[in-house]
Amino acid sequence: MTAPVPAAGKTAAGTSPDAAVADVDNARSPLLAGFVGSLFMAIGSLGVGWLAPASELRRVPLFIWMRTEAVGVGLCIVLLAVGGMLLVRAWLRLGQRVRVWGAEARKATLQAVVLWGLPLMFSVPLFSRDVYAYIGQGRLMVEGFNPYENGISALSNYFQLGADKMWTEAPVPYGQLFLWIEQFVVWSTNVHPEASIMLFRLAALVGIVLCIIYVPKLAELHGVNPHRALWLTAANPLFLTNFIASVHNDALMIGLALAGLYYCATRRVILGLVLVTLSISVKPITIVFLPFIGLLWAGKGASWPRKFVFWGLTAGFSLGMLYAMSMVNGFGFGWINGLSAPGSIWIWYAPVGLLGLVVASIFNAFGLDGWGLAKWVYDAGKLLAVGIIAFLIFRGDYDRLIRRLTLAFAAVVVLAPMIQSWYVVWLIPLFAVTGIRDDWQVKALYFIVSFFMVYAISDQLEVFPYLQTADLGLALALARNAAAVIALLFALYLIFLDPKTKMLFSKSEEPVTTRPVI
């Protein structure tokens, strides 16, 4: 079982606060195991990670062998799958090694973030090609195009940038701050792919550092142990792979949002609003935070007229700041149109996406427009999410305000037809700081992390088309299936067979010692 979780500043019953040496039982073993897993992933990325077609690395002999020979690609698939699941096991085992969630546990968590994240900093981008879309969007601005009106297909030789084809015509769904980051990166590197990726990783690192700083602070505000919240968030394999290996701008988005939320919750609302608005100007989804920040600003016991006044002040300040930023580059609020691109696709494991698939399949069988009806299902999911958000804004205890925000944000994710693994990472720190009990709640997190790691490992692999010929026998489908089988078998081992980790997924007879949900 995981260790008992006392409130901030307390130790487990019967344990001396000075017994720092006994706080964590040999963290070195999971730390090293996670480092090996991360290193395996970095090596595997050389063969099946995403490279821009124009990348000079494609001419390096080692890369040629690992990317064009069946043996090299097969080895990389095995390393990637085993490494990713080793990282999951190391995270689980590190939590098990903690006897008391105190300063030593924080130290071990920070060591894990550094050791496990460092190899990924030098990996070829994994599980997503979004970073190449960032490069293309930056080049659009450098060459004088409006990225809110033009897809990257407006560029000459745009296909050499390596972006997913869905971005060739789609307008940019990001805010002004991230547009400036994209423009600066491309301008400063002269569109060099690897140098651009490293600068985008450094931008993501800023978001990671913000999470490391403000997750414990927000947890303490809720009487939740800050060190356990940090382990649940920052050492989490989904957090590290999506924010470092995949280079998603969501790291900066959520880091700024958490920092802003902390200052709003501690009565420094203007500073907090500036940070949350900067988060919106990276990725506008965090606009969901604003109504709840208005309630924080209005204060406990505020009357309805006072709440509406502060909602107006919050919206006016944030939208005014966004408008001022939009005037600098002259692009306005074009990101509103760009938001439709990610929401126009679906996936089978999203509840609404699965329901749409079932509806489409049934009605198509009768010769009707099943996919037209599926779109109605997706729209209904979005409307339901809006209804839940509205309910949580207008109803609920003031003391549960950030938890209400968390549930509203979760409704946006869960009721969308497409759920990506990095969407889940938006939610983990918010749930961690408001309380994840040591019962079915934390077990659900373990299952979610395991599922999305297995799926990510098998989802997006770059395998050269000519490796799909019958004589080489390494078709893309076979490569993905091989990765999925390896990762799934490892996950099943962790859940049912591993003598150390299987107890984390089973029902415990011990009483729950964590604080109740805030």
N, C-alpha and C positions, 0 to 999 in steps of 0.2 A: 504493500500500500504506500501511497505518498505520505509524506510526513504531516503531522498535525499542523494546522495553520493558525497561529495566534494572531491577534490584531497587531497593528504596527507598533513596534517598540517592545513587544512582549515575546517571551520564549514559551516553549512547551512546558507543561506542568512538570515540576520536579527538576527542571534544568536550570543551572546557574547561568545568568546572563554573561558571565565571564568565561564560560566554557566554549570559547570560540573554536578551539581545535576540534571539538566533537560536533560542531554544528553540521558539518558535511562529512559524510563517511567516504573518503577516498574519491574525490571528484576527478582525479587524474584519468581513471579508466574510461568513463564516458567521454571526457574531453578529447582524449586521444582517438577513441573510436569515431567520434564525430568528425575530427580532423581528417582521418583516413577516408571516411565517407565523402566528405567535401572534396578531398583531393581526387578521389575516384571520379566524382562528377566532373571536375575540371578537366581531367584527362579525357574522359568520355566525350566531353563537349568538343574536343578537337576533331572528332570524327562525325558527330551527328548534330552538333550545335549549328546555329544559323550564321553563315558567312555571307556578306554581300558578294554578288558576282564579280564586282570590281576589286575585291580584296586581294592584296598582294600575298596573303597567307596561302591562297590556293596554289601558289607556285612553289611553296616550301616542300621539299621531299617528304618530310614526316607527315605533313597534312595531306599530301597527295596519297600516300599509302593508307592513311587512316580513313580517308574519305572516298577513295576510288577502288580499293581492294575489299573483297567480301570479308576476308579474315580481319582486316583492320576495322571495318565498320561493325562487324559482329563483336569484336573485342570491346569497342567503345559502347555498344548497346549494353553489354553485360556490366561494364564498369559504371555506366550511368545508372542503371536500375539498382544494382547492389549498393552503390554509393548513396543514392537517395534514400533508400530504406535503412541503411546504416545510420544515416543522419536522424531519421525518425526514432530509431531505437536508442541512439545516444541521448536524444532529448528526453525521452521517457525515463531512461536510466539515471540521468542527472537529477531529475525530479525525485526519483526514488532514493537517491543517495543523501538527500537533505534530511537531517534530523530536526533542525530548527531553522525556520525561514528568517534568518538574521543577516548580519553583515557578511558572514562567510558565504552564505548562499548567493548574495548579490555579487560578491567577488567571483564566484564560480560561474554565474550566469554571464557576467561581462567577459570572462575568459572564453566562454563558449562562443559568444557572439564574434569575438576577434578570431579565434582559432578556426571556427567553422565558416566564417565569412571571408577570411583572407584568400583561400584558394578560389572561391567563387568570383572574387574581384578580377581575377585574371582568366576567367573561363570565356569561351566563345558563348554568345547569348543562347540561353536554353529556354525551351518551352514557349517561346513567343518571339515574333519578329517586330514587335512594336517599336523597338529602339531604332530600327531602320526607317520606320515611318517618321519618327522624330527627326531623323537626319534629312529625309526628303522634305518635310515641312519646313525645316530650317533653311534648306536650300531654296524653297519657294520664296521665302522672305528676302533672302540675300539677293535673289534675282529679280525682286520687285513685284512678285505676285501677291495677291491677297489670299491667304490660305483658307479663309472662310468661304471663298467663292471658287477656289480651284483645288482639285485633287493633284496629287504629285504627277499624274500623267501629263500635266502641263509642261513638265520639264523634259528637256532632251535627254535621251538615254536613261529615263527614270527607272527602268527595270534593273539597271546596274546597281541601284541603291539597296536592293534586297528586301524591300517592304512587301507585306502581304498584298495580294491583288485587290483585296477589299478596300484598300486605301488609295488605289489609283484614281478613282473618281470621287471618293468621299471627301467632304469638307472636314476641316479639323474640329474636333469636339473639345479642344482644350482652351483654357482662358489665357488672358494677356500675359501674365507672368511667365507661363511656360513657353509661350511663343517667343518671348525675348530670350529665354534660356536656349531654346532651339536655334534661334538666329545667331546668338553669340557663339554657341558650340560650333556650328557649321562655318561661320566666318573665321573663327580662331584656328580651326584645324584644316581649313581649305577643303572641306568635304572628305577628309581622310577617315575611312570607316572605323578603324580600330581606335584612333585617337578620339574620335567623337564618342564612341561607346564608353571610353574611360572617363571622359568629362561628364557624360550623363550618369555614370555610376557614382561619380563624386557628388553630383546633385542629389542622387538617391541617398547617398551616405549622410547628407545633411538631414534628410527626413528621418533616417534611422537613429541618428544621434538625438534628434528632438523627441522621438518615441522613448528612447532610453532615459532621457531626462524627465519627461513629463508623465509617463505612465506611473512611476512610483508616486509622484506628487499627487496625481488625481486619485490613485488608490488610497492614499492616506486620508484624503478628504472624505472618503466613504468608509473609513474604518476597516479597509481591506488591506491585508498584508502587502506592502509594496514590493517586497522581494519576490514573492510568489507571482504577483501580477507581471513583474518584469520577465520572469522565466517563461510564463505562459505566452508572453508576447514576443520578446526580442530574440530569445533562443529558439523560437518555434521554427521548424524546418520550412513551413510555408512562407513565413516572414522573410527568412534569409534567401530562399530560392527565388521568390517572386520579386523581391526588392533589389537583390544583388545580381543573381544569375540572369534573371529575365529583364532587369534594368527598367522596371516599370516606374513611371512618374507618380504612381499612387503612393510611393514612400514619402515623397515631399508633400503630397496632398494631405495625408493622414497625420504626418508629423506636425505640420503647421496647424492643422485643425485641433489636435490634442493640446498643443501649446496654447492656442487661443482659448480653448475651452477652460483650461486651468485658470488663466487670468480672469476670464469672465466669472468663474465660480468663486474667485477670491476678491471680487469687487474692484478689479482693475479692468473694467469693461471695455474702455476705448482701446487699450493695448490688445486685449483679447479679440475685439472685433477686427482690428487691423490684421492680426494673424489669421483669423478665420477667413477674412476676405481674400487674403493672399492665397489661402488654400483653395478657395473657390476659383481664383484666377489661375490655378494649376489645372484643376478638374472640377467643374461646376457642381458635381453631385453633392458636395458638402454644403450647398445652399440650404439643405434640410436642417442644418444646425441653427439657422437664424431665428426661427420662431421660439426655440427653446432658450436661446441666449436672451431674447427679449424678455422671457419669463424670469430668467436669472436676474436680469437688470431691474425688473420691476420689483423684485424682492418677495419674501414670504408674506402671505396674507394680503397681497395686492388686490385691490378691487378690479372689476372688469374694465371700467374706464381707464384705470392706470395701466392695466395690461395692454390695452389697445394703443395707448400713447407710446409705451415702450416698444411694442411691436413696430409701430411707425418709425420711431427713432432708430431702431436696429436696422430695419429695411432701408431707411433713408441714408443712413451712414454707409452701409455696405454697398448699396447700389450706386450711391454717389461716388464712392471710391473706385468702383469698377468702371463707372462712366468716365471718370477722370483718366484712368489708365487707358481706356479705349481711345480717348482723344489723342493720346501721345502717339500711338501707332496708326490711328485713323481707321481701324478695322471695325470699331463699334462692337455690338453684341452678336456678331456673326456666329459665335459658338453655339447659340441657341439652335440654329438649324443643324449644326454638326452633331448635336446630341442624338439625332434620329438614327445615325449610322450604327452605333453599337446595339441599339434597342430593336433593330430590324431582323435580328437572327435569333435562333433558338437552339437549345441543346437538350438531349434526352433526359439527363439526370435532374434538370431544373423541374420542380413540380408543375409549374405552368407550362413549360416547354413540353413535358411528357403528356400532359392533358391535351395540349394542342395536337400533338402527334396522334394520340388515340382518336380524337375527334376527326382529324383529317383522314386517318386510315378507314374509319367506319363509313364516313360519308363518301369517300372516294370509291369504296367498294360498291356503293349504290349508284355510281355514275354522277354524283353531285360534286360541287366545288368544295372539296374537303379543306384545302389549304386556305380558301377564302374564309371559311368558318373558323379555322384555327387562328386566323388573325384576330377574329372577334374574341377568342379565348385569351389571347395575349393582351388585348386592350382591356379586357375585363380584369385581368391580373393587375394591370397598372392602375386601374380605377380603384380596385380594392386596396392597393398599397396607399393611394392618396387618402382613401377613407380612414385607414388605420392611422396614418400620420395625423390627420385632422383630429381624430378621437384622442390621440395621445397628447396633442397640443392643448386641447380644451379640457381634458379630464385627467385627474391623477394628483397625487400628493406632490407638494413642492420638494419634499426631501428625496423623492424618487425622480427628480427632474432629469438628471443625466441618464438614468436607467430608461426613462421614457424616450429620451433622444435615441438611445441605443436600440430600443425596440422599433422605433420609427425607421431608423437607418436599416435595420434588419429586414423590415417589410419591403423596402426598396429593392434589396438584394434577392430575398427569397421569392418574391412574387414577380420577378422578371423572367421572361422566357429564356434568357441566357444568364448563367451563373459561371463566372470564371473563378479560378482559384484565388486570384488577387482580390476579387470582390470579398471573398471570405476573410481575407487578411484585414480589410477595412474594419470588420466587426470584432475581431479577436481582442484588440486592445481595449475597446469600449466595454465589452463584456467583462474583461479581466479586471478593469479598474472599478467596476460597479459590483463585482462579486460573482465568481464562478465557484459554486459549491463543490465540495469534494465527494460528490455522489454521481447521479446520472448526468449532471451537467458537465463535469470534467471528463467523464467517460465519453460523452457525446463529442466533445472536442477531440479526444484521442481518435475516435472513429473518423471524424471529418478530416483531420490532418492526414491520417493514413489513406483515406479514400482519394483525396485530392493529390497526394504525392504519387500514388499508383497511376492515377489518370494522367497527371502531367508528364510522368516519365514515358508514357506510351502515346501521348497525344500528338505533339509536334516534333518530329525528327526530320532533319534534312538528309535525305538519302538520294544520291545521284540517280537520275532516270535510267542510265544504262546499266545500273546494278540490278535492274528489275528483269533482265533477260533470263530466260529459262536456264541457260548454262551456268550462270552464277548463282541463281537460286536465292537471291536476297531482295525480293520485291519489297517495296515500301510497306505494304500490308503485312508481310511476313516480319519485317523489322519491328513494326509497331506491336504486332502480336507477341513477338519474342520478348520485347521490353515489358509488355503488360503481364505476361505469364510470370516472368522472373520477379517483378515487383509485387504481383498479387500473391505468389507463393510465399515471399518474404513477409508480407503483411499478415497472411494467415498463420504463419509461424509465430509472429509476434503476439497475435491475438489468442491462439489456441494451444501452442506447444512450448514456446519459450518459457522456461521455469521462472524467469525473472519478470517478464512483462505481462504474461497472460493474466495475472491477478489484477492488473490495472483495468482490464476490460470485463472482468467478471463481477458479479454482485458481491459486495462486501458485507460481512456480518458486523463489522466494527461501526460504532456510532460516528456520524458526521461531525467533525470538529471545526469545520470552517464556519465563518459568520454567515448568517442568512443573506439571501439576495437583497441588495440595497435597492 
